[in-house]
Structures are given as C-alpha cells and as structure tokens.
Amino acid sequence: MSITSALQIGVSGLQANSSRVQNISSNIANANTVGYRRTFSEFVTQNTGSTQAGVLTDVRADVSANGSIMATGRSTDLAVQGDGFFVVSRNPNDPVESNYYMTRAGSFTPDQDGNLRNAAGYFLSGYPTDATGATGSVSSTSYNDLSTVNIASYQIQGTPSSEIGVSGNVPSQETGLATPGAPFESTLRYVNQLGGSDELTLSWQPSTTASEWTVNISDGAGTDYGTATVNFTDSGANAGTPGTYTPGTLPMDPATGIVTLTINNGATPQTLDINFGAPGTFEGMTQFAGDYTPPEFADDGTETGSLERAEMSDMGVLFGVFDNGQRRALFQVPLANVANPDQMRSIEGNAYVATRESGAVSLGGAMTNGLGSVNSGALEGSNVDIAEELTDLIQTQRAYSSSAKIITTSDEMLSETLSIKR
C-alpha cells in the first residue's frame, strides 16, 4: 500500500466520522421532537480490487423502533401504539398522490378551516363515513380515497318525534271537591319535522267526581287538540293506575291510552303519539295522594345538532359529539405500513415515503392485520437515547482524531521520502 493510499484512507475516515457526528448531532438536537426516529451511519469497508482503500458510510434511520407514549390530555393529539403510521398530505385534500407521506408525529390541531394539521404543517388523512358510520369500498393500496380530516362545521340531521311517553302523578286529594282547584299544567316539548323544538301544553283539571280528571292538549298558537276524561282506580292491586279513558274530543285510544295528534307544521302533517299508559299499568300517569309530580317525557325524536367536540377511538374512528346528545362516526383514520420501515426515505417534517427497498404501502384499520392502536390525548416521543448518543459522540471524536493522525503521519513519511534526494 502506498503512502498516497494511506492519505486517501485517512481522508475517508475523516469524512465517515464527520457524517457520523452529523447524525449524532441531529439525534441529540431532536431528542424531544415528537415521533422523531434516530439516524445513524453504518461504516462499510471500501476496496479497490484486492486492496482495502478506506471506509464508506451508509446513513440509515431506526424507523421501526418506537418511542415512549406521553399523555397530553389534548383530544386531537394522537399516538400510534405499535406498528403503523399516520397518513398526511402536503395540502388539504391534495389531488397529487406523491404529496402524501407517512409520519408518527401526531401533534394535530385544527387550523382556521377545521382541518387537522400537525406541527410540521402536514394534514391528517382519513376516510369519511356516512350517517351509519360506514366508509364504503376504499382502496388499501393507494391514497385516492382519502380526504383531509376536518372537525369544523358538522351538523347532524334531527329526527322528528313520533312517540312520546308520559309519566307523572296527579294528587288524588284534589278530586271530589265541591269546588275543584285550578288545573295542573306542564309543557311537553317535541321535535318537529325540521329538527327544531316545539311545545304542547298538557292540562290536568280535577273533577268534582273522586279520582276523575280531564286532560287537555293545546299549543301556543291557539290550537286546541281536545279533551279526554281519565278515571283512575282507587283501590285494589291496581290502585293509582288509569282505570278507563273516555276520549271526548281528544283522539285517544281508550284501550292503550295513546293520543294520536296530527300536527299541521308542514306540507305533510306530523303524526305524534302521546302515550299516557295503558289501563291497569304503572308505566304512565298515576294518581296517588301527595304532591303533583310534573310529567317526564320520553321522546324518540332528536333535534338537529352541531358538533361540540371530537373523540378518537383505539381503532382509529373519529367520533363527533353533538350538542343534541348524539355521537356519530365522522372519519376512519387508517394506518399505513410497509414491509421494511427502516428503508423508507426521510422527508422534511419528520415524515417518510416508501422506496423499492421498503416495499409498497398498505393501508388498514388500526388494531387489524398487525397494526397498532391509536391513542388519543397522547404523543409519541423520539426513540433517541441521549446516553447512547453521547457515548457514540466520544467514540466518533476519538476515531476522527485517529484518522487525522493517519494523515499527519503519512505527510511526515512523504516529507522523509523527499528528503532522501537531498
């Protein structure tokens, strides 16, 4: 081996260890970066024919090693527990498939339009769901069916009321008086056909006959839907239950205690069943001694609701919680994976793209086919071990100094060779 070759080997050692110091420095600087994966330089012997000619570096990332999960309490902070990556895009609903990347950095917050974007500026992607929570047919090998996850202005359609159960108590001591007292009134709220709230007034007038009441239903617009007479049982096993119903002008089924109203609040009237309880049962209105208990109403309708907050399940389903008490799936957030994550190419912003060496991307639901779960209110830390990096830094510094010594020694030998002529 010539002295010139020794010089070249020394230079290659300086270059290789400089590259390693660069990686170590980046790891230390990103020790607290969410979802960061450490990079490292692997040294490979360089040969020219049968002669060793120095060292080369191959920079790789330790992508497959996961960091620790840290709780944050913010519902839109997301972390993957196990294998898989979030799919993000450079722009909202980006039509260019090459602008979609994979990342473990789940520090998502809504932007001014309600799109979930992480600290690197990438937008979270998912499959929109319909009213039943289904995504329909989606591709597991491309990003074409994905949309940007948005939690800005969702509204859930209301369901008009069709049946309302009434349960309460009227005081028996108020009946059978020579001069009955004033009626007891309560307000029944129901959902109209446009998802809004309307009201009916229920009035219970005690009679001069013991255990007999006249019930009336009206609304605030002056519509009187009629009256019916209710006689309650005053003794025996069924004491306090409705005994008989006499419909009068109110459209009531005496066998069931159900009043069927036709409410003209649209081109097609709304039909509303109000159930006071079948005769001989304690499920509806009762009459016992004591105080008047305003009725409780079991309404099967729901008002139109606006989104209050979003919640993520372990399986990557983003649910919307609405101000009408409803909870509905909005997006299915898939996880992406490749056969060899360590061979993916790094993109600025702590993201990755697949390469030929890593294998093709496949998308799937969290907690299926070996993919991890999604933790809401948490972030994944970097997988950097500071102690390990500082130790490597010391070793690399020593190796760099040794490579520099090769160069100085080779220089002295060249100088000695030149001095022979003198």
Phi and psi in degrees as a GROMACS rama.xvg file:
@    title "Ramachandran Plot"
@    xaxis  label "Phi"
@    yaxis  label "Psi"
@TYPE xy
-82.6751  164.387  SER-2
-64.9436  -34.9149  ILE-3
-62.2404  -40.8529  THR-4
-62.8073  -38.6046  SER-5
-62.3218  -38.8977  ALA-6
-60.5727  -44.5147  LEU-7
-64.5952  -38.6324  GLN-8
-64.773  -40.422  ILE-9
-61.4471  -41.4194  GLY-10
-63.2738  -43.166  VAL-11
-62.7251  -34.8104  SER-12
-65.855  -40.6256  GLY-13
-61.9777  -44.3941  LEU-14
-64.5138  -42.8605  GLN-15
-64.8082  -44.5073  ALA-16
-72.8363  -28.712  ASN-17
-64.0592  -41.5173  SER-18
-63.403  -39.4911  SER-19
-66.6146  -39.1692  ARG-20
-62.9215  -37.8186  VAL-21
-60.5347  -45.3346  GLN-22
-64.0194  -44.1158  ASN-23
-62.247  -42.5622  ILE-24
-61.8526  -41.4792  SER-25
-64.617  -39.9757  SER-26
-62.6761  -44.6422  ASN-27
-64.9519  -42.2386  ILE-28
-64.5582  -29.7443  ALA-29
-103.186  20.2534  ASN-30
-59.2158  -27.2828  ALA-31
-110.438  15.9186  ASN-32
-83.144  129.189  THR-33
-61.9043  126.646  VAL-34
71.7119  10.6858  GLY-35
-70.1106  143.284  TYR-36
-115.087  127.314  ARG-37
-65.0994  146.701  ARG-38
-112.093  155.569  THR-39
-151.802  157.889  PHE-40
-103.8  125.707  SER-41
-97.4623  130.479  GLU-42
-89.1071  134.702  PHE-43
-126.939  130.997  VAL-44
-65.4247  133.975  THR-45
-102.019  129.47  GLN-46
-121.534  149.215  ASN-47
-123.076  98.9862  THR-48
71.144  -121.919  GLY-49
-98.965  4.80433  SER-50
-109.812  133.356  THR-51
-71.7271  135.413  GLN-52
-130.019  30.5669  ALA-53
116.639  -152.98  GLY-54
-137.733  145.739  VAL-55
-118.208  159.976  LEU-56
-116.946  142.024  THR-57
-123.069  108.918  ASP-58
-83.3317  126.622  VAL-59
-131.955  164.336  ARG-60
-118.734  140.754  ALA-61
-90.1415  69.65  ASP-62
-75.6953  -31.6749  VAL-63
-76.6917  -14.6488  SER-64
-86.7237  123.182  ALA-65
-86.9947  153.674  ASN-66
-91.7752  178.355  GLY-67
-80.8432  152.626  SER-68
-92.8137  129.983  ILE-69
-119.459  125.515  MET-70
-73.5609  138.41  ALA-71
-121.543  -26.1718  THR-72
83.7819  -5.46822  GLY-73
-91.4521  124.077  ARG-74
-64.5095  -26.3055  SER-75
-91.926  -1.25253  THR-76
-77.9906  127.708  ASP-77
-127.697  143.73  LEU-78
-136.973  143.974  ALA-79
-94.71  123.17  VAL-80
-99.2618  100.104  GLN-81
115.311  -152.843  GLY-82
-84.9686  151.75  ASP-83
121.007  161.478  GLY-84
-135.583  148.185  PHE-85
-72.1721  146.405  PHE-86
-96.9094  126.033  VAL-87
-127.979  159.664  VAL-88
-127.371  156.795  SER-89
-69.286  -36.0169  ARG-90
-128.11  157.797  ASN-91
-61.757  131.419  PRO-92
49.0426  45.6658  ASN-93
-62.5289  125.497  ASP-94
-79.634  -10.5622  PRO-95
-93.5998  115.83  VAL-96
-65.6957  -27.8958  GLU-97
-72.2064  -8.28843  SER-98
-92.4832  12.4735  ASN-99
-104.284  133.782  TYR-100
-129.656  174.219  TYR-101
-116.446  141.852  MET-102
-151.847  158.007  THR-103
-108.139  0.877919  ARG-104
-82.2382  99.686  ALA-105
-104.015  29.1748  GLY-106
-82.2879  70.0862  SER-107
-90.0449  138.84  PHE-108
-138.619  150.879  THR-109
-69.9226  136.73  PRO-110
-85.8144  -167.71  ASP-111
-64.901  -18.3874  GLN-112
-102.098  2.18134  ASP-113
88.1056  3.70411  GLY-114
-78.0253  134.975  ASN-115
-78.3634  120.754  LEU-116
-132.288  139.297  ARG-117
-89.6367  -179.664  ASN-118
-64.2763  -23.3554  ALA-119
-82.6069  -4.87007  ALA-120
91.1073  9.36493  GLY-121
-93.6043  146.366  TYR-122
-100.354  132.895  PHE-123
-69.5484  137.311  LEU-124
-113.041  147.952  SER-125
-159.538  176.742  GLY-126
-98.3798  121.08  TYR-127
-64.1893  146.952  PRO-128
-111.447  157.725  THR-129
-88.6391  -171.448  ASP-130
-62.4941  -22.2046  ALA-131
-91.8343  -3.0238  THR-132
89.2216  8.53595  GLY-133
-94.5965  146.825  ALA-134
-95.9041  -13.7667  THR-135
76.4164  -163.725  GLY-136
-81.4018  121.503  SER-137
-130.61  154.799  VAL-138
-85.0126  138.891  SER-139
-99.7682  3.1964  SER-140
-121.759  1.63594  THR-141
-144.507  168.754  SER-142
-97.1104  7.64753  TYR-143
-63.8262  -30.7885  ASN-144
-90.9439  1.5098  ASP-145
-83.4916  151.178  LEU-146
-132.36  157.844  SER-147
-69.9507  132.736  THR-148
-72.2801  122.276  VAL-149
-127.71  134.772  ASN-150
-126.65  34.734  ILE-151
-83.8184  -65.9085  ALA-152
-134.444  61.4293  SER-153
-87.1802  141.352  TYR-154
-129.848  142.543  GLN-155
-107.805  132.932  ILE-156
-66.6631  138.68  GLN-157
-77.205  162.316  GLY-158
-118.619  119.064  THR-159
-60.8299  146.217  PRO-160
-67.3649  138.781  SER-161
-123.365  -26.033  SER-162
-147.51  135.451  GLU-163
-130.993  125.145  ILE-164
-90.0712  138.113  GLY-165
-116.347  127.997  VAL-166
-140.607  126.149  SER-167
-171.243  -170.781  GLY-168
-137.75  134.918  ASN-169
-106.92  140.343  VAL-170
-77.234  125.536  PRO-171
-64.9133  -30.4606  SER-172
-69.5435  -10.5091  GLN-173
-83.2258  -12.2379  GLU-174
-96.1383  161.944  THR-175
78.0505  9.42735  GLY-176
-87.0811  151.617  LEU-177
-63.3625  -36.6373  ALA-178
-124.396  96.8854  THR-179
-62.6885  154.168  PRO-180
-79.8498  -174.467  GLY-181
-68.9985  154.837  ALA-182
-68.6481  154.125  PRO-183
-93.7691  127.456  PHE-184
-118.628  148.918  GLU-185
-145.231  158.462  SER-186
-105.826  124.414  THR-187
-102.848  120.626  LEU-188
-102.652  136.582  ARG-189
-136.175  164.668  TYR-190
-96.8983  125.313  VAL-191
-81.3853  -175.227  ASN-192
-75.0065  -10.3689  GLN-193
-103.132  10.1387  LEU-194
82.7416  9.28936  GLY-195
-95.5184  174.909  GLY-196
-104.329  130.306  SER-197
-123.947  167.527  ASP-198
-128.978  147.522  GLU-199
-124.238  151.623  LEU-200
-108.312  124.117  THR-201
-101.774  126.374  LEU-202
-120.842  128.533  SER-203
-113.996  108.57  TRP-204
-102.439  118.608  GLN-205
-68.8043  148.768  PRO-206
-103.965  165.506  SER-207
-71.948  -14.1223  THR-208
-89.1966  134.118  THR-209
-60.4675  138.463  ALA-210
62.6735  24.3067  SER-211
-119.529  135.515  GLU-212
-134.679  150.836  TRP-213
-112.524  120.342  THR-214
-102.311  137.562  VAL-215
-129.057  142.79  ASN-216
-123.437  130.907  ILE-217
-146.919  175.68  SER-218
-129.812  174.692  ASP-219
-70.3469  -16.9292  GLY-220
-83.971  0.544187  ALA-221
95.2201  6.59391  GLY-222
-81.0629  125.35  THR-223
-106.057  115.122  ASP-224
-85.6942  -5.08012  TYR-225
116.363  -179.407  GLY-226
-129.425  158.07  THR-227
-144.233  156.951  ALA-228
-106.067  133.424  THR-229
-119.956  122.206  VAL-230
-106.224  122.567  ASN-231
-94.4154  148.097  PHE-232
-72.558  131.644  THR-233
-105.358  2.3971  ASP-234
-159.07  170.769  SER-235
83.525  -171.163  GLY-236
-63.4792  -29.6921  ALA-237
-99.7178  19.1412  ASN-238
-56.5911  131.232  ALA-239
97.1735  -11.0162  GLY-240
-91.1823  159.9  THR-241
-59.653  131.39  PRO-242
-93.5323  -56.2044  GLY-243
-140.863  151.729  THR-244
-115.822  133.266  TYR-245
-116.407  108.957  THR-246
-57.2699  -42.6375  PRO-247
64.0488  -130.433  GLY-248
-92.0107  -5.07757  THR-249
-88.4173  129.941  LEU-250
-71.566  84.358  PRO-251
-119.963  142.159  MET-252
-91.1215  110.644  ASP-253
-64.6974  -19.9247  PRO-254
-79.3472  -24.3345  ALA-255
-119.066  -17.82  THR-256
74.6523  22.184  GLY-257
-101.688  126.204  ILE-258
-97.1132  127.569  VAL-259
-107.959  109.011  THR-260
-98.9938  145.143  LEU-261
-111.086  110.517  THR-262
-104.208  118.624  ILE-263
-84.4317  79.4235  ASN-264
-118.889  20.6346  ASN-265
-174.546  179.188  GLY-266
-59.0964  -35.8787  ALA-267
-108.713  119.229  THR-268
-60.9232  153.907  PRO-269
-94.192  131.318  GLN-270
-98.3438  128.161  THR-271
-131.181  120.532  LEU-272
-95.7547  126.28  ASP-273
-114.186  116.472  ILE-274
-102.195  112.431  ASN-275
-89.7571  -3.80702  PHE-276
105.435  134.842  GLY-277
-69.326  152.116  ALA-278
-55.7199  138.597  PRO-279
80.1529  9.26845  GLY-280
-120.159  156.369  THR-281
-101.911  13.2814  PHE-282
-81.545  -19.8719  GLU-283
-114.803  -127.709  GLY-284
-75.2219  144.972  MET-285
-132.131  165.827  THR-286
-131.609  108.985  GLN-287
-130.872  161.788  PHE-288
-68.0125  147.732  ALA-289
129.217  -149.402  GLY-290
-88.9048  160.319  ASP-291
-73.145  126.144  TYR-292
-104.921  107.996  THR-293
-54.2194  137.847  PRO-294
-63.4836  147.427  PRO-295
-99.6912  144.984  GLU-296
-118.912  124.117  PHE-297
-98.7615  99.8558  ALA-298
-100.965  131.816  ASP-299
-87.9372  0.816659  ASP-300
-91.272  160  GLY-301
-134.022  138.195  THR-302
-76.607  160.68  GLU-303
-59.9089  133.685  THR-304
-119.733  147.997  GLY-305
-107.939  147.958  SER-306
-66.1074  127.533  LEU-307
-98.7745  -43.4434  GLU-308
-159.543  168.341  ARG-309
-119.037  146.344  ALA-310
-133.126  137.984  GLU-311
-106.662  133.137  MET-312
-89.7515  167.315  SER-313
-61.3427  -25.2897  ASP-314
-91.0315  11.6217  MET-315
80.811  18.6303  GLY-316
-94.4176  122.028  VAL-317
-90.7557  115.184  LEU-318
-99.6638  144.105  PHE-319
-101.932  132.817  GLY-320
-104.675  122  VAL-321
-105.14  159.729  PHE-322
-73.7587  -4.12422  ASP-323
-96.1943  10.5035  ASN-324
89.2415  -2.56721  GLY-325
-84.7293  154.815  GLN-326
-134.912  124.023  ARG-327
-139.504  142.537  ARG-328
-68.7398  133.594  ALA-329
-109.063  -42.6443  LEU-330
-142.15  147.948  PHE-331
-104.417  112.34  GLN-332
-90.5324  109.721  VAL-333
-80.8558  164.226  PRO-334
-111.507  142.001  LEU-335
-103.741  151.672  ALA-336
-152.51  159.494  ASN-337
-132.663  165.166  VAL-338
-66.4426  -37.7652  ALA-339
-131.943  85.2902  ASN-340
-59.2709  -29.8731  PRO-341
-67.0098  -13.9888  ASP-342
-99.9919  8.30144  GLN-343
-72.9467  158.11  MET-344
-93.8117  132.639  ARG-345
-78.2231  139.901  SER-346
-118.353  147.659  ILE-347
-55.5676  138.033  GLU-348
96.8529  22.2667  GLY-349
62.2387  43.1705  ASN-350
-129.911  169.199  ALA-351
-140.649  155.229  TYR-352
-127.21  153.625  VAL-353
-73.5822  150.694  ALA-354
-126.159  176.877  THR-355
-63.7261  -36.8307  ARG-356
-71.9409  -31.15  GLU-357
-78.65  -26.1978  SER-358
97.2729  165.898  GLY-359
-73.6995  156.748  ALA-360
-81.142  137.826  VAL-361
-127.211  140.425  SER-362
-109.542  143.428  LEU-363
-160.483  167.898  GLY-364
-74.3024  145.825  GLY-365
-57.8315  144.494  ALA-366
67.0882  23.9207  MET-367
-129.489  146.379  THR-368
52.5199  40.4866  ASN-369
84.1731  -0.873092  GLY-370
-79.4415  156.327  LEU-371
-79.5474  -174.236  GLY-372
-101.394  163.012  SER-373
-104.212  122.483  VAL-374
-99.8634  120.329  ASN-375
-89.7614  147.469  SER-376
74.0887  27.9221  GLY-377
-151.647  159.155  ALA-378
-131.663  152.681  LEU-379
-94.6318  128.055  GLU-380
-77.5901  176.518  GLY-381
-72.0988  162.232  SER-382
-99.9566  25.2667  ASN-383
-84.4137  132.236  VAL-384
-104.083  108.406  ASP-385
-58.2229  -42.0592  ILE-386
-60.7082  -42.4167  ALA-387
-64.9255  -41.2625  GLU-388
-66.3514  -40.3291  GLU-389
-67.3728  -36.562  LEU-390
-64.3049  -44.6104  THR-391
-62.5732  -33.7281  ASP-392
-64.4998  -40.4264  LEU-393
-64.9427  -45.3784  ILE-394
-61.8885  -41.853  GLN-395
-67.2412  -38.1178  THR-396
-60.4064  -43.1999  GLN-397
-64.3128  -42.7315  ARG-398
-64.5109  -37.8524  ALA-399
-63.8936  -43.9714  TYR-400
-62.0543  -38.0686  SER-401
-66.5508  -39.8675  SER-402
-64.7188  -38.6586  SER-403
-63.6506  -34.3166  ALA-404
-65.9738  -33.8647  LYS-405
-58.4574  -43.2442  ILE-406
-67.1866  -44.6564  ILE-407
-65.9726  -37.9383  THR-408
-65.7805  -45.5252  THR-409
-61.1283  -36.9578  SER-410
-64.0927  -42.4769  ASP-411
-63.5549  -39.1395  GLU-412
-66.7435  -38.0768  MET-413
-64.9771  -41.3367  LEU-414
-62.8247  -40.1756  SER-415
-64.7229  -38.1597  GLU-416
-64.3742  -43.9002  THR-417
-63.4678  -30.6947  LEU-418
-74.5997  -14.6869  SER-419
-61.3842  -40.0588  ILE-420
-62.7563  -35.4278  LYS-421
